[in-house]
């Protein structure tokens, strides 16, 4: 029984990276993955506690401003593109057939 306990202790040391054979690098990286993920999730939760979230009224007002701005610039570029296209068409019809 004593021999089995000693052997078990040696295997445990090797598995833990203690005395004896060293772990292969690929195994160490593989076993470190879940610990790194847990650390990452813990840090993300901590940082999310520092975030200042906007009030619903602020979200609605800024969303409205963005939508109005999109329509304004859409109309502006539509008109500008049409005018520029018309100008190019006039130039080509007038001076293109020499």
N, CA, C and O of each residue as an XYZ file, in Angstrom:
392
protein
N       0.823     -1.176      0.000
C       0.000      0.000      0.000
C       0.873      1.248      0.000
O       0.549      2.235     -0.661
N       1.958      1.210      0.723
C       2.860      2.354      0.817
C       3.470      2.663     -0.548
O       3.635      3.831     -0.900
N       3.803      1.637     -1.315
C       4.394      1.818     -2.642
C       3.415      2.477     -3.606
O       3.810      3.297     -4.434
N       2.145      2.120     -3.498
C       1.131      2.714     -4.373
C       0.933      4.190     -4.045
O       0.754      5.007     -4.948
N       0.964      4.535     -2.770
C       0.802      5.938     -2.371
C       1.975      6.775     -2.882
O       1.790      7.910     -3.321
N       3.185      6.207     -2.822
C       4.365      6.922     -3.299
C       4.268      7.135     -4.804
O       4.554      8.220     -5.311
N       3.860      6.081     -5.511
C       3.718      6.172     -6.958
C       2.638      7.214     -7.314
O       2.818      7.999     -8.245
N       1.535      7.217     -6.580
C       0.465      8.184     -6.803
C       0.963      9.599     -6.549
O       0.606     10.520     -7.283
N       1.776      9.782     -5.526
C       2.332     11.101     -5.227
C       3.264     11.559     -6.354
O       3.265     12.735     -6.718
N       4.050     10.639     -6.901
C       4.948     10.983     -8.007
C       4.152     11.377     -9.246
O       4.488     12.358     -9.910
N       3.106     10.626     -9.561
C       2.266     10.935    -10.722
C       1.601     12.294    -10.529
O       1.514     13.086    -11.467
N       1.133     12.558     -9.315
C       0.495     13.843     -9.029
C       1.486     14.985     -9.213
O       1.127     16.032     -9.750
N       2.730     14.796     -8.773
C       3.750     15.830     -8.946
C       4.024     16.083    -10.424
O       4.151     17.231    -10.850
N       4.114     15.014    -11.199
C       4.377     15.157    -12.628
C       3.213     15.875    -13.301
O       3.424     16.761    -14.130
N       1.974     15.491    -12.945
C       0.792     16.125    -13.530
C       0.719     17.596    -13.141
O       0.251     18.416    -13.931
N       1.171     17.943    -11.944
C       1.129     19.321    -11.467
C       2.337     20.120    -11.948
O       2.434     21.317    -11.676
N       3.232     19.486    -12.641
C       4.415     20.186    -13.129
C       5.509     20.286    -12.094
O       6.404     21.123    -12.209
N       5.447     19.446    -11.092
C       6.448     19.489    -10.028
C       7.689     18.722    -10.416
O       8.124     18.758    -11.567
N       8.261     18.022     -9.440
C       9.478     17.264     -9.675
C       9.219     16.148    -10.677
O       8.080     15.723    -10.868
N      10.259     15.692    -11.298
C      10.126     14.615    -12.268
C      10.137     15.189    -13.674
O      10.693     16.258    -13.923
N       9.518     14.466    -14.577
C       9.457     14.925    -15.976
C       8.674     16.223    -16.096
O       7.682     16.436    -15.398
N       9.131     17.074    -16.981
C       8.401     18.311    -17.226
C       7.283     18.048    -18.229
O       7.359     17.141    -19.058
N       6.251     18.868    -18.126
C       5.150     18.756    -19.076
C       5.618     19.212    -20.445
O       6.439     20.122    -20.560
N       5.098     18.581    -21.470
C       5.379     19.108    -22.810
C       4.729     20.491    -22.947
O       3.729     20.786    -22.293
N       5.305     21.318    -23.795
C       4.816     22.689    -23.942
C       3.376     22.723    -24.434
O       2.586     23.551    -23.979
N       3.026     21.831    -25.359
C       1.663     21.827    -25.901
C       0.644     21.486    -24.823
O      -0.470     22.009    -24.830
N       1.026     20.602    -23.887
C       0.119     20.215    -22.815
C      -0.046     21.368    -21.815
O      -1.141     21.612    -21.310
N       1.046     22.063    -21.543
C       0.967     23.199    -20.631
C       0.066     24.293    -21.198
O      -0.732     24.886    -20.472
N       0.198     24.561    -22.510
C      -0.668     25.572    -23.146
C      -2.118     25.125    -23.140
O      -3.022     25.930    -22.917
N      -2.344     23.824    -23.388
C      -3.704     23.298    -23.416
C      -4.361     23.394    -22.046
O      -5.531     23.761    -21.941
N      -3.620     23.068    -21.006
C      -4.178     23.117    -19.662
C      -4.319     24.545    -19.134
O      -5.122     24.793    -18.235
N      -3.550     25.484    -19.681
C      -3.642     26.877    -19.240
C      -4.826     27.595    -19.878
O      -5.248     28.638    -19.379
N      -5.367     27.064    -20.961
C      -6.465     27.711    -21.674
C      -7.688     28.010    -20.824
O      -8.127     29.160    -20.787
N      -8.259     27.020    -20.137
C      -9.438     27.313    -19.313
C      -9.170     28.320    -18.202
O     -10.045     29.121    -17.875
N      -7.973     28.294    -17.616
C      -7.637     29.255    -16.566
C      -7.550     30.665    -17.141
O      -8.009     31.621    -16.515
N      -6.966     30.797    -18.322
C      -6.881     32.107    -18.957
C      -8.276     32.620    -19.312
O      -8.552     33.811    -19.170
N      -9.153     31.732    -19.770
C     -10.513     32.138    -20.117
C     -11.257     32.616    -18.871
O     -11.936     33.642    -18.911
N     -11.134     31.884    -17.772
C     -11.781     32.308    -16.526
C     -11.260     33.669    -16.079
O     -12.035     34.521    -15.645
N      -9.955     33.875    -16.184
C      -9.358     35.157    -15.804
C      -9.902     36.274    -16.702
O     -10.221     37.359    -16.217
N     -10.006     36.009    -18.005
C     -10.534     36.991    -18.949
C     -11.974     37.368    -18.600
O     -12.307     38.552    -18.567
N     -12.826     36.381    -18.341
C     -14.220     36.643    -18.007
C     -14.315     37.442    -16.707
O     -15.127     38.361    -16.602
N     -13.499     37.098    -15.730
C     -13.487     37.823    -14.461
C     -13.109     39.295    -14.682
O     -13.741     40.189    -14.119
N     -12.084     39.543    -15.499
C     -11.658     40.906    -15.765
C     -12.718     41.683    -16.539
O     -12.928     42.870    -16.285
N     -13.390     41.017    -17.486
C     -14.443     41.687    -18.253
C     -15.587     42.088    -17.332
O     -16.106     43.199    -17.434
N     -15.977     41.198    -16.443
C     -17.057     41.533    -15.496
C     -16.671     42.718    -14.619
O     -17.501     43.582    -14.333
N     -15.419     42.758    -14.196
C     -14.954     43.873    -13.375
C     -14.976     45.191    -14.144
O     -15.373     46.222    -13.601
N     -14.551     45.161    -15.399
C     -14.537     46.381    -16.208
C     -15.960     46.829    -16.560
O     -16.221     48.029    -16.647
N     -16.875     45.890    -16.763
C     -18.250     46.257    -17.094
C     -18.916     46.986    -15.932
O     -19.867     47.740    -16.137
N     -18.430     46.771    -14.729
C     -18.953     47.492    -13.574
C     -18.558     48.963    -13.585
O     -19.208     49.782    -12.936
N     -17.492     49.309    -14.319
C     -17.027     50.692    -14.390
C     -17.723     51.476    -15.502
O     -17.580     52.696    -15.580
N     -18.474     50.788    -16.360
C     -19.097     51.441    -17.514
C     -20.269     52.298    -17.050
O     -21.071     51.878    -16.216
N     -20.356     53.502    -17.602
C     -21.498     54.373    -17.334
C     -22.455     54.243    -18.515
O     -22.140     54.671    -19.626
N     -23.606     53.661    -18.278
C     -24.567     53.423    -19.338
C     -25.479     54.637    -19.494
O     -25.875     55.245    -18.500
N     -25.815     54.995    -20.744
C     -26.695     56.147    -20.947
C     -28.133     55.826    -20.547
O     -28.562     54.672    -20.556
N     -28.857     56.880    -20.200
C     -30.270     56.720    -19.854
C     -31.070     56.468    -21.130
O     -30.635     56.864    -22.212
N     -32.229     55.818    -21.026
C     -33.049     55.564    -22.224
C     -33.420     56.834    -22.995
O     -33.519     56.808    -24.222
N     -33.624     57.933    -22.285
C     -33.950     59.196    -22.962
C     -32.781     59.646    -23.836
O     -32.987     60.122    -24.952
N     -31.557     59.498    -23.332
C     -30.375     59.865    -24.113
C     -30.232     58.985    -25.346
O     -29.882     59.467    -26.423
N     -30.501     57.710    -25.188
C     -30.387     56.784    -26.317
C     -31.396     57.155    -27.398
O     -31.051     57.187    -28.579
N     -32.636     57.436    -27.009
C     -33.661     57.803    -27.989
C     -33.297     59.104    -28.709
O     -33.444     59.201    -29.928
N     -32.827     60.093    -27.965
C     -32.523     61.384    -28.595
C     -31.335     61.267    -29.552
O     -31.376     61.820    -30.651
N     -30.302     60.571    -29.160
C     -29.153     60.427    -30.059
C     -29.500     59.562    -31.261
O     -28.995     59.805    -32.357
N     -30.352     58.556    -31.079
C     -30.791     57.736    -32.209
C     -31.573     58.586    -33.197
O     -31.380     58.464    -34.406
N     -32.461     59.452    -32.694
C     -33.232     60.347    -33.554
C     -32.300     61.274    -34.331
O     -32.497     61.490    -35.527
N     -31.287     61.823    -33.660
C     -30.335     62.709    -34.322
C     -29.585     61.978    -35.421
O     -29.374     62.532    -36.499
N     -29.185     60.758    -35.167
C     -28.450     59.976    -36.174
C     -29.350     59.707    -37.389
O     -28.896     59.839    -38.525
N     -30.597     59.337    -37.169
C     -31.505     59.045    -38.285
C     -31.756     60.300    -39.118
O     -31.739     60.238    -40.348
N     -31.987     61.437    -38.462
C     -32.194     62.693    -39.191
C     -30.947     63.057    -39.993
O     -31.053     63.482    -41.143
N     -29.788     62.898    -39.406
C     -28.530     63.214    -40.094
C     -28.341     62.320    -41.316
O     -27.895     62.791    -42.362
N     -28.671     61.054    -41.196
C     -28.549     60.127    -42.329
C     -29.455     60.567    -43.474
O     -29.028     60.584    -44.629
N     -30.709     60.924    -43.164
C     -31.615     61.389    -44.210
C     -31.122     62.691    -44.842
O     -31.196     62.855    -46.060
N     -30.620     63.615    -44.022
C     -30.110     64.880    -44.547
C     -28.970     64.641    -45.529
O     -28.989     65.156    -46.647
N     -27.971     63.854    -45.108
C     -26.838     63.618    -45.990
C     -27.219     62.768    -47.195
O     -26.647     62.933    -48.273
N     -28.177     61.862    -47.027
C     -28.672     61.102    -48.181
C     -29.273     62.021    -49.221
O     -28.978     61.891    -50.409
N     -30.122     62.959    -48.786
C     -30.740     63.911    -49.717
C     -29.672     64.826    -50.325
O     -29.714     65.115    -51.521
N     -28.718     65.283    -49.509
C     -27.661     66.167    -49.995
C     -26.839     65.481    -51.092
O     -26.604     66.067    -52.149
N     -26.408     64.258    -50.844
C     -25.594     63.562    -51.839
C     -26.416     63.151    -53.057
O     -25.890     63.115    -54.169
N     -27.692     62.843    -52.866
C     -28.560     62.530    -54.004
C     -28.676     63.744    -54.920
O     -28.553     63.617    -56.138
N     -28.914     64.927    -54.338
C     -29.038     66.152    -55.135
C     -27.700     66.525    -55.763
O     -27.644     66.893    -56.936
N     -26.636     66.434    -54.995
C     -25.306     66.763    -55.527
C     -24.902     65.841    -56.652
O     -24.354     66.292    -57.658
N     -25.163     64.556    -56.498
C     -24.824     63.597    -57.538
C     -25.653     63.849    -58.794
O     -25.135     63.776    -59.908
N     -26.948     64.146    -58.611
C     -27.797     64.431    -59.765
C     -27.340     65.674    -60.510
O     -27.295     65.683    -61.740
N     -27.000     66.732    -59.763
C     -26.543     67.971    -60.395
C     -25.209     67.760    -61.098
O     -25.022     68.224    -62.223
N     -24.302     67.082    -60.461
C     -23.005     66.829    -61.076
C     -23.153     65.948    -62.319
O     -22.495     66.185    -63.333
N     -24.009     64.942    -62.239
C     -24.264     64.083    -63.394
C     -24.870     64.855    -64.550
O     -24.503     64.657    -65.708
N     -25.816     65.749    -64.217
C     -26.440     66.572    -65.254
C     -25.397     67.485    -65.907
O     -25.382     67.637    -67.129
N     -24.523     68.094    -65.092
C     -23.473     68.961    -65.607
C     -22.530     68.199    -66.536
O     -22.198     68.692    -67.614
N     -22.104     67.030    -66.140
C     -21.210     66.213    -66.974
C     -21.919     65.833    -68.269
O     -21.309     65.857    -69.338
N     -23.199     65.482    -68.186
C     -23.963     65.112    -69.385
C     -24.054     66.301    -70.347
O     -23.899     66.113    -71.553
N     -24.297     67.502    -69.855
C     -24.365     68.696    -70.705
C     -23.011     68.968    -71.380
O     -22.951     69.286    -72.568
N     -21.948     68.839    -70.614
C     -20.606     69.071    -71.163
C     -20.302     68.071    -72.258
O     -19.773     68.445    -73.305
N     -20.627     66.802    -72.036
C     -20.334     65.769    -73.025
C     -21.185     65.934    -74.269
O     -20.687     65.724    -75.374
N     -22.449     66.303    -74.132
C     -23.305     66.472    -75.327
C     -22.892     67.722    -76.117
O     -22.972     67.722    -77.346
N     -22.458     68.772    -75.440
C     -22.103     69.998    -76.127
C     -20.731     69.892    -76.800
O     -20.565     70.309    -77.946
N     -19.744     69.328    -76.079
C     -18.384     69.307    -76.584
C     -17.933     67.905    -77.032
O     -16.816     67.753    -77.527
N     -18.757     66.915    -76.870
C     -18.354     65.557    -77.216
C     -18.452     65.244    -78.683
O     -17.748     64.353    -79.158
N     -19.312     65.949    -79.442
C     -19.512     65.651    -80.867
C     -18.838     66.719    -81.731
O     -19.516     67.510    -82.387
N     -17.550     66.736    -81.728
C     -16.817     67.746    -82.500
C     -16.561     67.297    -83.906
O     -15.955     68.030    -84.688
